[in-house]
Amino acid sequence: MGFVGIEEIFLKVQDLDRAIEFYHDKLGIPLDKRDRERAYLQCERGHLVLQIANSTGRHHAGGPMHFAFTVTEETFDEVVKKCVGSEHQTRGPIDRQGPFKGRALFIFDPDGNETEVNTRYLYGAPLR
């Protein structure tokens, strides 16, 4: 299968400032932006999102963890065939047009983690 790489990982944190101090100040991952509930740290490919536990934002229902893989179009189609209608809960597939062109499918793993496969970075989507 054509898994290109990890696009994003959402980590639930208890103290956003403390988490930023570790990932940005100590490890050196560039801080792209932040608000009261989350911070986006941008790597060369993909990003890490630090999100306060019980926040109101994105992936609130994404289980203990949310992460996304960039996949090829062929692999995306294979994953859709295997997962949609299976024993695993899914959301999508979703087709998006410009500037975030690409397709996405959200699949909950057996532990309730929200696993996303998408093709967004194949089309030059802007980094977050």
N, CA, C and O atoms as a GROMACS GRO file, in nm:
protein
  512
    1MET      N    1   0.084  -0.120   0.000
    1MET     CA    2   0.000   0.000   0.000
    1MET      C    3   0.087   0.124   0.000
    1MET      O    4   0.201   0.121   0.047
    2GLY      N    5   0.035   0.231  -0.052
    2GLY     CA    6   0.110   0.356  -0.064
    2GLY      C    7   0.086   0.454   0.048
    2GLY      O    8   0.026   0.559   0.028
    3PHE      N    9   0.134   0.420   0.169
    3PHE     CA   10   0.128   0.516   0.278
    3PHE      C   11   0.249   0.607   0.264
    3PHE      O   12   0.363   0.562   0.274
    4VAL      N   13   0.223   0.736   0.240
    4VAL     CA   14   0.328   0.833   0.212
    4VAL      C   15   0.393   0.881   0.343
    4VAL      O   16   0.515   0.899   0.348
    5GLY      N   17   0.315   0.902   0.445
    5GLY     CA   18   0.368   0.948   0.573
    5GLY      C   19   0.258   0.991   0.666
    5GLY      O   20   0.140   0.990   0.630
    6ILE      N   21   0.296   1.028   0.786
    6ILE     CA   22   0.199   1.077   0.883
    6ILE      C   23   0.177   1.225   0.856
    6ILE      O   24   0.273   1.302   0.854
    7GLU      N   25   0.052   1.265   0.836
    7GLU     CA   26   0.020   1.405   0.812
    7GLU      C   27   0.007   1.480   0.943
    7GLU      O   28   0.063   1.589   0.958
    8GLU      N   29  -0.067   1.424   1.038
    8GLU     CA   30  -0.088   1.494   1.164
    8GLU      C   31  -0.111   1.396   1.278
    8GLU      O   32  -0.157   1.283   1.258
    9ILE      N   33  -0.078   1.441   1.395
    9ILE     CA   34  -0.109   1.370   1.518
    9ILE      C   35  -0.169   1.471   1.614
    9ILE      O   36  -0.112   1.578   1.636
   10PHE      N   37  -0.285   1.438   1.671
   10PHE     CA   38  -0.346   1.520   1.774
   10PHE      C   39  -0.316   1.455   1.908
   10PHE      O   40  -0.347   1.338   1.929
   11LEU      N   41  -0.256   1.529   1.999
   11LEU     CA   42  -0.231   1.481   2.134
   11LEU      C   43  -0.317   1.559   2.232
   11LEU      O   44  -0.316   1.682   2.231
   12LYS      N   45  -0.388   1.489   2.316
   12LYS     CA   46  -0.463   1.556   2.423
   12LYS      C   47  -0.365   1.584   2.536
   12LYS      O   48  -0.293   1.495   2.581
   13VAL      N   49  -0.364   1.709   2.582
   13VAL     CA   50  -0.272   1.750   2.688
   13VAL      C   51  -0.351   1.815   2.801
   13VAL      O   52  -0.460   1.867   2.780
   14GLN      N   53  -0.294   1.813   2.921
   14GLN     CA   54  -0.359   1.874   3.037
   14GLN      C   55  -0.323   2.022   3.050
   14GLN      O   56  -0.406   2.103   3.092
   15ASP      N   57  -0.200   2.058   3.014
   15ASP     CA   58  -0.150   2.194   3.030
   15ASP      C   59  -0.084   2.235   2.898
   15ASP      O   60   0.025   2.188   2.866
   16LEU      N   61  -0.149   2.322   2.822
   16LEU     CA   62  -0.101   2.359   2.689
   16LEU      C   63   0.035   2.428   2.696
   16LEU      O   64   0.124   2.397   2.616
   17ASP      N   65   0.054   2.520   2.789
   17ASP     CA   66   0.182   2.590   2.799
   17ASP      C   67   0.296   2.493   2.829
   17ASP      O   68   0.404   2.504   2.771
   18ARG      N   69   0.272   2.400   2.919
   18ARG     CA   70   0.375   2.301   2.954
   18ARG      C   71   0.408   2.213   2.833
   18ARG      O   72   0.524   2.181   2.809
   19ALA      N   73   0.304   2.173   2.757
   19ALA     CA   74   0.327   2.091   2.638
   19ALA      C   75   0.405   2.168   2.532
   19ALA      O   76   0.494   2.112   2.468
   20ILE      N   77   0.371   2.296   2.511
   20ILE     CA   78   0.445   2.379   2.415
   20ILE      C   79   0.590   2.393   2.460
   20ILE      O   80   0.682   2.389   2.377
   21GLU      N   81   0.611   2.411   2.588
   21GLU     CA   82   0.749   2.422   2.639
   21GLU      C   83   0.829   2.296   2.604
   21GLU      O   84   0.946   2.306   2.565
   22PHE      N   85   0.768   2.180   2.618
   22PHE     CA   86   0.839   2.056   2.587
   22PHE      C   87   0.862   2.040   2.437
   22PHE      O   88   0.976   2.025   2.393
   23TYR      N   89   0.754   2.042   2.356
   23TYR     CA   90   0.767   2.011   2.213
   23TYR      C   91   0.834   2.123   2.134
   23TYR      O   92   0.909   2.096   2.040
   24HIS      N   93   0.809   2.249   2.171
   24HIS     CA   94   0.867   2.361   2.097
   24HIS      C   95   1.001   2.404   2.157
   24HIS      O   96   1.103   2.404   2.088
   25ASP      N   97   0.999   2.440   2.286
   25ASP     CA   98   1.120   2.494   2.347
   25ASP      C   99   1.230   2.387   2.363
   25ASP      O  100   1.346   2.413   2.333
   26LYS      N  101   1.192   2.270   2.410
   26LYS     CA  102   1.292   2.166   2.436
   26LYS      C  103   1.330   2.088   2.311
   26LYS      O  104   1.448   2.072   2.279
   27LEU      N  105   1.227   2.038   2.239
   27LEU     CA  106   1.256   1.956   2.120
   27LEU      C  107   1.284   2.039   1.996
   27LEU      O  108   1.352   1.992   1.905
   28GLY      N  109   1.234   2.161   1.991
   28GLY     CA  110   1.262   2.249   1.878
   28GLY      C  111   1.168   2.239   1.760
   28GLY      O  112   1.201   2.286   1.651
   29ILE      N  113   1.050   2.180   1.779
   29ILE     CA  114   0.952   2.174   1.669
   29ILE      C  115   0.892   2.313   1.654
   29ILE      O  116   0.841   2.368   1.752
   30PRO      N  117   0.897   2.373   1.534
   30PRO     CA  118   0.848   2.510   1.516
   30PRO      C  119   0.699   2.523   1.549
   30PRO      O  120   0.616   2.444   1.506
   31LEU      N  121   0.669   2.627   1.628
   31LEU     CA  122   0.530   2.660   1.663
   31LEU      C  123   0.472   2.746   1.552
   31LEU      O  124   0.521   2.856   1.527
   32ASP      N  125   0.368   2.696   1.486
   32ASP     CA  126   0.306   2.768   1.375
   32ASP      C  127   0.199   2.864   1.426
   32ASP      O  128   0.201   2.982   1.391
   33LYS      N  129   0.107   2.815   1.508
   33LYS     CA  130   0.002   2.901   1.563
   33LYS      C  131  -0.058   2.833   1.684
   33LYS      O  132  -0.041   2.713   1.707
   34ARG      N  133  -0.130   2.912   1.763
   34ARG     CA  134  -0.196   2.858   1.881
   34ARG      C  135  -0.316   2.944   1.916
   34ARG      O  136  -0.325   3.061   1.878
   35ASP      N  137  -0.407   2.884   1.990
   35ASP     CA  138  -0.517   2.957   2.050
   35ASP      C  139  -0.532   2.907   2.193
   35ASP      O  140  -0.438   2.848   2.247
   36ARG      N  141  -0.645   2.930   2.256
   36ARG     CA  142  -0.661   2.890   2.397
   36ARG      C  143  -0.665   2.739   2.417
   36ARG      O  144  -0.631   2.690   2.524
   37GLU      N  145  -0.708   2.666   2.314
   37GLU     CA  146  -0.730   2.522   2.330
   37GLU      C  147  -0.630   2.434   2.256
   37GLU      O  148  -0.618   2.316   2.289
   38ARG      N  149  -0.558   2.488   2.158
   38ARG     CA  150  -0.468   2.402   2.082
   38ARG      C  151  -0.351   2.482   2.025
   38ARG      O  152  -0.357   2.605   2.010
   39ALA      N  153  -0.245   2.408   1.994
   39ALA     CA  154  -0.127   2.465   1.930
   39ALA      C  155  -0.086   2.374   1.816
   39ALA      O  156  -0.089   2.252   1.828
   40TYR      N  157  -0.048   2.435   1.703
   40TYR     CA  158  -0.002   2.361   1.585
   40TYR      C  159   0.149   2.376   1.574
   40TYR      O  160   0.200   2.488   1.564
   41LEU      N  161   0.219   2.264   1.576
   41LEU     CA  162   0.364   2.264   1.559
   41LEU      C  163   0.392   2.199   1.424
   41LEU      O  164   0.351   2.086   1.399
   42GLN      N  165   0.463   2.271   1.338
   42GLN     CA  166   0.480   2.229   1.199
   42GLN      C  167   0.616   2.165   1.177
   42GLN      O  168   0.720   2.225   1.202
   43CYS      N  169   0.613   2.041   1.128
   43CYS     CA  170   0.736   1.974   1.085
   43CYS      C  171   0.750   1.994   0.934
   43CYS      O  172   0.662   2.051   0.870
   44GLU      N  173   0.860   1.949   0.879
   44GLU     CA  174   0.880   1.963   0.735
   44GLU      C  175   0.765   1.898   0.659
   44GLU      O  176   0.715   1.956   0.562
   45ARG      N  177   0.722   1.780   0.702
   45ARG     CA  178   0.605   1.714   0.645
   45ARG      C  179   0.517   1.673   0.761
   45ARG      O  180   0.556   1.591   0.844
   46GLY      N  181   0.401   1.729   0.766
   46GLY     CA  182   0.307   1.696   0.871
   46GLY      C  183   0.318   1.789   0.991
   46GLY      O  184   0.409   1.871   1.000
   47HIS      N  185   0.222   1.772   1.082
   47HIS     CA  186   0.221   1.859   1.198
   47HIS      C  187   0.170   1.785   1.321
   47HIS      O  188   0.103   1.682   1.312
   48LEU      N  189   0.204   1.840   1.435
   48LEU     CA  190   0.162   1.790   1.564
   48LEU      C  191   0.066   1.893   1.622
   48LEU      O  192   0.098   2.012   1.625
   49VAL      N  193  -0.050   1.849   1.667
   49VAL     CA  194  -0.146   1.939   1.729
   49VAL      C  195  -0.157   1.901   1.876
   49VAL      O  196  -0.188   1.786   1.909
   50LEU      N  197  -0.132   1.997   1.961
   50LEU     CA  198  -0.150   1.979   2.105
   50LEU      C  199  -0.285   2.038   2.140
   50LEU      O  200  -0.309   2.157   2.115
   51GLN      N  201  -0.374   1.959   2.196
   51GLN     CA  202  -0.510   2.005   2.223
   51GLN      C  203  -0.548   1.974   2.367
   51GLN      O  204  -0.530   1.862   2.414
   52ILE      N  205  -0.600   2.074   2.435
   52ILE     CA  206  -0.643   2.057   2.574
   52ILE      C  207  -0.750   1.948   2.580
   52ILE      O  208  -0.843   1.947   2.500
   53ALA      N  209  -0.734   1.856   2.674
   53ALA     CA  210  -0.835   1.751   2.695
   53ALA      C  211  -0.970   1.818   2.721
   53ALA      O  212  -0.978   1.920   2.789
   54ASN      N  213  -1.075   1.760   2.666
   54ASN     CA  214  -1.212   1.811   2.680
   54ASN      C  215  -1.233   1.946   2.613
   54ASN      O  216  -1.320   2.023   2.653
   55SER      N  217  -1.154   1.976   2.511
   55SER     CA  218  -1.171   2.101   2.438
   55SER      C  219  -1.295   2.093   2.350
   55SER      O  220  -1.356   1.987   2.336
   56THR      N  221  -1.331   2.206   2.292
   56THR     CA  222  -1.450   2.212   2.207
   56THR      C  223  -1.415   2.205   2.059
   56THR      O  224  -1.504   2.214   1.975
   57GLY      N  225  -1.288   2.190   2.026
   57GLY     CA  226  -1.243   2.205   1.888
   57GLY      C  227  -1.245   2.079   1.807
   57GLY      O  228  -1.316   1.983   1.837
   58ARG      N  229  -1.163   2.080   1.700
   58ARG     CA  230  -1.154   1.971   1.603
   58ARG      C  231  -1.122   1.840   1.671
   58ARG      O  232  -1.050   1.835   1.771
   59HIS      N  233  -1.177   1.735   1.618
   59HIS     CA  234  -1.152   1.598   1.662
   59HIS      C  235  -1.189   1.577   1.808
   59HIS      O  236  -1.132   1.491   1.876
   60HIS      N  237  -1.285   1.655   1.855
   60HIS     CA  238  -1.331   1.640   1.993
   60HIS      C  239  -1.379   1.498   2.018
   60HIS      O  240  -1.358   1.443   2.126
   61ALA      N  241  -1.445   1.439   1.918
   61ALA     CA  242  -1.497   1.303   1.934
   61ALA      C  243  -1.400   1.200   1.877
   61ALA      O  244  -1.440   1.086   1.851
   62GLY      N  245  -1.276   1.238   1.857
   62GLY     CA  246  -1.180   1.151   1.791
   62GLY      C  247  -1.117   1.045   1.878
   62GLY      O  248  -1.014   0.989   1.840
   63GLY      N  249  -1.175   1.016   1.993
   63GLY     CA  250  -1.120   0.911   2.077
   63GLY      C  251  -1.000   0.961   2.155
   63GLY      O  252  -0.975   1.082   2.161
   64PRO      N  253  -0.927   0.869   2.216
   64PRO     CA  254  -0.811   0.911   2.293
   64PRO      C  255  -0.708   0.984   2.207
   64PRO      O  256  -0.637   1.071   2.257
   65MET      N  257  -0.699   0.948   2.079
   65MET     CA  258  -0.599   1.011   1.992
   65MET      C  259  -0.654   1.017   1.849
   65MET      O  260  -0.731   0.931   1.807
   66HIS      N  261  -0.613   1.120   1.778
   66HIS     CA  262  -0.644   1.132   1.634
   66HIS      C  263  -0.511   1.144   1.563
   66HIS      O  264  -0.422   1.218   1.606
   67PHE      N  265  -0.496   1.069   1.453
   67PHE     CA  266  -0.379   1.086   1.368
   67PHE      C  267  -0.420   1.061   1.224
   67PHE      O  268  -0.519   0.992   1.198
   68ALA      N  269  -0.343   1.117   1.131
   68ALA     CA  270  -0.377   1.107   0.990
   68ALA      C  271  -0.256   1.063   0.909
   68ALA      O  272  -0.144   1.106   0.935
   69PHE      N  273  -0.282   0.978   0.812
   69PHE     CA  274  -0.180   0.933   0.718
   69PHE      C  275  -0.210   0.992   0.581
   69PHE      O  276  -0.325   0.995   0.539
   70THR      N  277  -0.107   1.039   0.512
   70THR     CA  278  -0.121   1.074   0.372
   70THR      C  279  -0.100   0.946   0.293
   70THR      O  280  -0.002   0.874   0.314
   71VAL      N  281  -0.192   0.917   0.201
   71VAL     CA  282  -0.185   0.795   0.121
   71VAL      C  283  -0.201   0.830  -0.027
   71VAL      O  284  -0.249   0.938  -0.061
   72THR      N  285  -0.161   0.739  -0.112
   72THR     CA  286  -0.182   0.757  -0.256
   72THR      C  287  -0.330   0.740  -0.287
   72THR      O  288  -0.405   0.685  -0.206
   73GLU      N  289  -0.372   0.786  -0.404
   73GLU     CA  290  -0.512   0.771  -0.445
   73GLU      C  291  -0.551   0.623  -0.450
   73GLU      O  292  -0.660   0.586  -0.407
   74GLU      N  293  -0.463   0.539  -0.501
   74GLU     CA  294  -0.491   0.396  -0.512
   74GLU      C  295  -0.510   0.334  -0.372
   74GLU      O  296  -0.603   0.257  -0.350
   75THR      N  297  -0.423   0.370  -0.281
   75THR     CA  298  -0.435   0.318  -0.144
   75THR      C  299  -0.561   0.369  -0.078
   75THR      O  300  -0.627   0.295  -0.005
   76PHE      N  301  -0.595   0.496  -0.103
   76PHE     CA  302  -0.718   0.551  -0.047
   76PHE      C  303  -0.837   0.465  -0.089
   76PHE      O  304  -0.920   0.428  -0.005
   77ASP      N  305  -0.846   0.434  -0.218
   77ASP     CA  306  -0.957   0.351  -0.268
   77ASP      C  307  -0.957   0.213  -0.203
   77ASP      O  308  -1.064   0.160  -0.170
   78GLU      N  309  -0.839   0.154  -0.183
   78GLU     CA  310  -0.831   0.023  -0.118
   78GLU      C  311  -0.880   0.029   0.027
   78GLU      O  312  -0.952  -0.060   0.071
   79VAL      N  313  -0.841   0.132   0.099
   79VAL     CA  314  -0.883   0.147   0.239
   79VAL      C  315  -1.034   0.167   0.247
   79VAL      O  316  -1.098   0.109   0.334
   80VAL      N  317  -1.090   0.246   0.159
   80VAL     CA  318  -1.235   0.267   0.157
   80VAL      C  319  -1.305   0.133   0.137
   80VAL      O  320  -1.400   0.102   0.209
   81LYS      N  321  -1.261   0.054   0.040
   81LYS     CA  322  -1.323  -0.077   0.014
   81LYS      C  323  -1.315  -0.168   0.136
   81LYS      O  324  -1.411  -0.240   0.166
   82LYS      N  325  -1.203  -0.166   0.206
   82LYS     CA  326  -1.184  -0.256   0.321
   82LYS      C  327  -1.259  -0.209   0.445
   82LYS      O  328  -1.304  -0.292   0.524
   83CYS      N  329  -1.275  -0.079   0.463
   83CYS     CA  330  -1.324  -0.029   0.591
   83CYS      C  331  -1.470   0.017   0.592
   83CYS      O  332  -1.541  -0.007   0.690
   84VAL      N  333  -1.515   0.082   0.485
   84VAL     CA  334  -1.654   0.130   0.484
   84VAL      C  335  -1.746   0.009   0.480
   84VAL      O  336  -1.734  -0.077   0.393
   85GLY      N  337  -1.838   0.003   0.575
   85GLY     CA  338  -1.929  -0.110   0.583
   85GLY      C  339  -1.873  -0.227   0.660
   85GLY      O  340  -1.939  -0.331   0.671
   86SER      N  341  -1.753  -0.213   0.715
   86SER     CA  342  -1.693  -0.321   0.794
   86SER      C  343  -1.737  -0.306   0.939
   86SER      O  344  -1.825  -0.226   0.970
   87GLU      N  345  -1.675  -0.383   1.027
   87GLU     CA  346  -1.708  -0.374   1.168
   87GLU      C  347  -1.657  -0.245   1.232
   87GLU      O  348  -1.694  -0.213   1.345
   88HIS      N  349  -1.573  -0.170   1.161
   88HIS     CA  350  -1.518  -0.046   1.215
   88HIS      C  351  -1.606   0.073   1.177
   88HIS      O  352  -1.649   0.085   1.062
   89GLN      N  353  -1.632   0.159   1.273
   89GLN     CA  354  -1.709   0.281   1.248
   89GLN      C  355  -1.626   0.374   1.160
   89GLN      O  356  -1.507   0.394   1.184
   90THR      N  357  -1.689   0.431   1.057
   90THR     CA  358  -1.620   0.524   0.967
   90THR      C  359  -1.700   0.652   0.952
   90THR      O  360  -1.820   0.657   0.981
   91ARG      N  361  -1.631   0.756   0.906
   91ARG     CA  362  -1.694   0.883   0.869
   91ARG      C  363  -1.634   0.922   0.735
   91ARG      O  364  -1.512   0.939   0.724
   92GLY      N  365  -1.719   0.935   0.634
   92GLY     CA  366  -1.671   0.965   0.500
   92GLY      C  367  -1.691   0.845   0.410
   92GLY      O  368  -1.761   0.751   0.448
   93PRO      N  369  -1.630   0.845   0.292
   93PRO     CA  370  -1.526   0.936   0.246
   93PRO      C  371  -1.578   1.076   0.215
   93PRO      O  372  -1.695   1.095   0.181
   94ILE      N  373  -1.489   1.172   0.229
   94ILE     CA  374  -1.518   1.312   0.206
   94ILE      C  375  -1.430   1.360   0.092
   94ILE      O  376  -1.309   1.336   0.092
   95ASP      N  377  -1.491   1.428  -0.007
   95ASP     CA  378  -1.415   1.489  -0.118
   95ASP      C  379  -1.409   1.639  -0.096
   95ASP      O  380  -1.511   1.704  -0.075
   96ARG      N  381  -1.287   1.693  -0.100
   96ARG     CA  382  -1.269   1.838  -0.083
   96ARG      C  383  -1.211   1.896  -0.210
   96ARG      O  384  -1.132   1.832  -0.280
   97GLN      N  385  -1.250   2.020  -0.240
   97GLN     CA  386  -1.196   2.093  -0.354
   97GLN      C  387  -1.104   2.202  -0.302
   97GLN      O  388  -1.105   2.233  -0.183
   98GLY      N  389  -1.022   2.261  -0.394
   98GLY     CA  390  -0.923   2.364  -0.364
   98GLY      C  391  -0.939   2.430  -0.231
   98GLY      O  392  -1.048   2.404  -0.179
   99PRO      N  393  -0.866   2.505  -0.164
   99PRO     CA  394  -0.721   2.495  -0.152
   99PRO      C  395  -0.680   2.370  -0.075
   99PRO      O  396  -0.561   2.340  -0.067
  100PHE      N  397  -0.776   2.298  -0.019
  100PHE     CA  398  -0.748   2.174   0.056
  100PHE      C  399  -0.796   2.053  -0.021
  100PHE      O  400  -0.852   1.961   0.037
  101LYS      N  401  -0.775   2.052  -0.153
  101LYS     CA  402  -0.818   1.943  -0.238
  101LYS      C  403  -0.768   1.810  -0.186
  101LYS      O  404  -0.657   1.798  -0.135
  102GLY      N  405  -0.853   1.709  -0.198
  102GLY     CA  406  -0.814   1.575  -0.157
  102GLY      C  407  -0.933   1.501  -0.100
  102GLY      O  408  -1.041   1.557  -0.084
  103ARG      N  409  -0.911   1.376  -0.069
  103ARG     CA  410  -1.016   1.293  -0.011
  103ARG      C  411  -0.974   1.247   0.127
  103ARG      O  412  -0.855   1.230   0.155
  104ALA      N  413  -1.072   1.227   0.214
  104ALA     CA  414  -1.042   1.185   0.351
  104ALA      C  415  -1.144   1.081   0.396
  104ALA      O  416  -1.261   1.086   0.359
  105LEU      N  417  -1.097   0.988   0.477
  105LEU     CA  418  -1.182   0.888   0.542
  105LEU      C  419  -1.134   0.876   0.686
  105LEU      O  420  -1.014   0.864   0.712
  106PHE      N  421  -1.229   0.879   0.779
  106PHE     CA  422  -1.199   0.866   0.921
  106PHE      C  423  -1.247   0.729   0.966
  106PHE      O  424  -1.362   0.692   0.941
  107ILE      N  425  -1.159   0.654   1.034
  107ILE     CA  426  -1.189   0.517   1.077
  107ILE      C  427  -1.154   0.507   1.225
  107ILE      O  428  -1.046   0.547   1.267
  108PHE      N  429  -1.247   0.455   1.305
  108PHE     CA  430  -1.218   0.435   1.446
  108PHE      C  431  -1.159   0.297   1.467
  108PHE      O  432  -1.218   0.196   1.427
  109ASP      N  433  -1.041   0.294   1.529
  109ASP     CA  434  -0.976   0.165   1.553
  109ASP      C  435  -1.043   0.093   1.670
  109ASP      O  436  -1.132   0.150   1.733
  110PRO      N  437  -1.004  -0.030   1.702
  110PRO     CA  438  -1.070  -0.105   1.808
  110PRO      C  439  -1.063  -0.038   1.946
  110PRO      O  440  -1.143  -0.070   2.034
  111ASP      N  441  -0.968   0.054   1.966
  111ASP     CA  442  -0.956   0.123   2.095
  111ASP      C  443  -1.024   0.259   2.095
  111ASP      O  444  -1.016   0.333   2.193
  112GLY      N  445  -1.092   0.294   1.985
  112GLY     CA  446  -1.162   0.421   1.978
  112GLY      C  447  -1.079   0.536   1.927
  112GLY      O  448  -1.127   0.650   1.926
  113ASN      N  449  -0.956   0.512   1.883
  113ASN     CA  450  -0.874   0.617   1.825
  113ASN      C  451  -0.922   0.647   1.683
  113ASN      O  452  -0.954   0.555   1.608
  114GLU      N  453  -0.926   0.774   1.648
  114GLU     CA  454  -0.971   0.814   1.515
  114GLU      C  455  -0.852   0.818   1.420
  114GLU      O  456  -0.765   0.904   1.430
  115THR      N  457  -0.849   0.723   1.326
  115THR     CA  458  -0.743   0.712   1.228
  115THR      C  459  -0.794   0.772   1.097
  115THR      O  460  -0.899   0.730   1.047
  116GLU      N  461  -0.723   0.867   1.042
  116GLU     CA  462  -0.764   0.931   0.916
  116GLU      C  463  -0.667   0.891   0.807
  116GLU      O  464  -0.546   0.886   0.830
  117VAL      N  465  -0.719   0.862   0.688
  117VAL     CA  466  -0.637   0.848   0.568
  117VAL      C  467  -0.684   0.956   0.472
  117VAL      O  468  -0.804   0.975   0.454
  118ASN      N  469  -0.590   1.025   0.410
  118ASN     CA  470  -0.629   1.130   0.316
  118ASN      C  471  -0.523   1.150   0.210
  118ASN      O  472  -0.410   1.103   0.223
  119THR      N  473  -0.563   1.220   0.105
  119THR     CA  474  -0.474   1.245  -0.008
  119THR      C  475  -0.435   1.392  -0.018
  119THR      O  476  -0.376   1.433  -0.118
  120ARG      N  477  -0.465   1.471   0.082
  120ARG     CA  478  -0.450   1.616   0.078
  120ARG      C  479  -0.309   1.661   0.042
  120ARG      O  480  -0.294   1.749  -0.043
  121TYR      N  481  -0.206   1.606   0.103
  121TYR     CA  482  -0.071   1.652   0.076
  121TYR      C  483  -0.019   1.611  -0.062
  121TYR      O  484   0.086   1.659  -0.104
  122LEU      N  485  -0.089   1.524  -0.131
  122LEU     CA  486  -0.050   1.489  -0.266
  122LEU      C  487  -0.071   1.605  -0.363
  122LEU      O  488  -0.012   1.608  -0.471
  123TYR      N  489  -0.157   1.701  -0.322
  123TYR     CA  490  -0.197   1.810  -0.411
  123TYR      C  491  -0.143   1.945  -0.368
  123TYR      O  492  -0.203   2.048  -0.398
  124GLY      N  493  -0.031   1.945  -0.297
  124GLY     CA  494   0.032   2.071  -0.260
  124GLY      C  495  -0.046   2.154  -0.161
  124GLY      O  496  -0.039   2.277  -0.164
  125ALA      N  497  -0.121   2.089  -0.074
  125ALA     CA  498  -0.195   2.164   0.028
  125ALA      C  499  -0.098   2.245   0.111
  125ALA      O  500   0.012   2.199   0.141
  126PRO      N  501  -0.139   2.367   0.148
  126PRO     CA  502  -0.049   2.448   0.229
  126PRO      C  503  -0.027   2.382   0.364
  126PRO      O  504  -0.117   2.322   0.421
  127LEU      N  505   0.095   2.394   0.416
  127LEU     CA  506   0.124   2.344   0.549
  127LEU      C  507   0.046   2.427   0.650
  127LEU      O  508   0.018   2.545   0.626
  128ARG      N  509   0.013   2.367   0.763
  128ARG     CA  510  -0.062   2.442   0.865
  128ARG      C  511   0.035   2.517   0.952
  128ARG      O  512  -0.007   2.587   1.044
   0.00000   0.00000   0.00000
